[in-house]
Amino acid sequence: MPSARPRILYVTDLAYQARGRRYCDEDIHLTSRLREEFDLALCHPRDAAALLDAFDAVVVRNSGPVLEYQAAYEAFRERAAERGTRVYNQLTGRADMVGKQYLLDLTTAGFPVIPTVDRVEDLHRLPVADEYVVKPRLGADSAGLRIVPAGRVPEALAGTGELLVQPRVDFAYEVSFYFVDHDYQYALHAPHPDRRWQLEPYDATVADLDFARRFIEWNGVDHGIQRVDACRAPGGELLLVELEDLNPYLSLDALDEPARDAFVAALRTALRRLLATPEPPRRP
């Protein structure tokens, strides 16, 4: 008899080379565990649009920076919308899924985020600093990021329309909070600012989680894994660095076995919940 198990297309780039991380190891582990419950096939992001019709849902995981396959990604989104495909993460994210505009929006709205502007005439809105971070509006994985002395920021920013600027924050450490759907799972931090991906478990406080949940609620992604990256500023407060809502690396290798098992269980539950929902309406 044919299998009645749900069919999931798992989108990943196992060959992607990331600094300080092995994306492929994480996806090999996750897919080995998800296969216990689902019929699973892996594909490269460039192949996803052509294959998704044969599956009940698509899971987008460590697929690498979209800039490396922009046309294929847009074709995938278009095809998924046309046929009403269940996609995890759902494709309605307002954060990194659509670029860095959200850093400007959150700054304007008064959220606790590293202040961000994109125009020379708005530089006065930023705190005074010796150095500033200039990065592409559509950047990913630190591609194109530069540290610029204060006196050269107007020159770096002028006339492009594609760059953002932030003060360089002398933070104590970075910390990331991981959520499955809207449920908090774990936190990891990099105690040494110069070693971003040497992560250790972090015991999040109630205030820390209140901070992280503000961004999860703002983003409104009901089905998906999200990572809230923050830094501990000199005044002791947390400031948002990034809200990753497309394909966040999970650093599962930094967790002990019970914590990894708990994450896998949460992801399975989330996928069952997604599969139990009606497919989104097909686009006319």
Salt bridges, closest charged atoms under 4 A:
ASP13 OD2 - HIS44 NE2 3.61
ASP25 OD2 - ARG22 NE 2.67
GLU26 OE2 - ARG61 NH2 3.64
GLU36 OE2 - ARG33 NE 3.40
GLU36 OE1 - ARG268 NH2 2.15
GLU37 OE1 - ARG268 NE 3.95
GLU37 OE2 - ARG272 NH1 2.81
ASP39 OD1 - ARG5 NH2 2.99
ASP53 OD2 - ARG79 NH2 2.55
ASP53 OD1 - ARG83 NE 2.86
ASP56 OD1 - ARG7 NH2 3.16
GLU78 OE2 - ARG283 NH1 2.74
GLU82 OE1 - ARG79 NH1 3.62
ASP96 OD1 - LYS100 NZ 3.20
ASP118 OD2 - ARG137 NH2 2.56
GLU121 OE2 - ARG119 NH1 3.48
ASP122 OD2 - ARG119 NE 2.94
GLU131 OE1 - ARG168 NH1 2.64
ASP141 OD1 - ARG21 NH2 2.86
GLU155 OE2 - ARG152 NH2 3.67
GLU174 OE1 - ARG196 NE 3.34
ASP181 OD2 - ARG273 NH2 2.54
ASP194 OD1 - ARG195 NE 3.72
ASP208 OD1 - ARG232 NH2 3.15
GLU217 OE2 - HIS182 ND1 3.10
ASP229 OD1 - ARG196 NH2 3.68
ASP229 OD1 - ARG227 NE 2.82
GLU242 OE2 - LYS100 NZ 2.69
GLU242 OE1 - ARG227 NH2 3.55
ASP261 OD1 - ARG33 NH1 2.94
GLU279 OE2 - ARG86 NH1 3.70
